[in-house]
């Protein structure tokens, strides 16, 4: 795994996470994320890329979707108590968070796998 491949994969996943944050704000009709929030998405993408590189370089190639589904579910469950919205919005955000990680896993499978 070369550093160039990791950086390119990270940039693509970071772009996906930022686009997902902006799209979610538009769909939920909330204020768009601030610049610091987008930087946190870039940091989150960096960690997801490191996880993907570990998975694809050493642990395996199969069942990547399950790994990223579980990580997405873990992140969603960790954030859930902080939300004070109705159940439908909470469910929509939870599904979007899990889907965001599964798509990130697909991007990493494509770039690193």
Buried (B, 14 or more C-beta within 10 A) or exposed (E): EEEEBBEBBBBBBBBBBBEBBBEBBEEEEEEEBEEEEBEBBBEBBBEBBEBBBEBBBEEEEEEBEEBBBEBBBEBBEEEEEEEEEEEEEBEBBBEBBBEBBBBBBBBBBEBBB
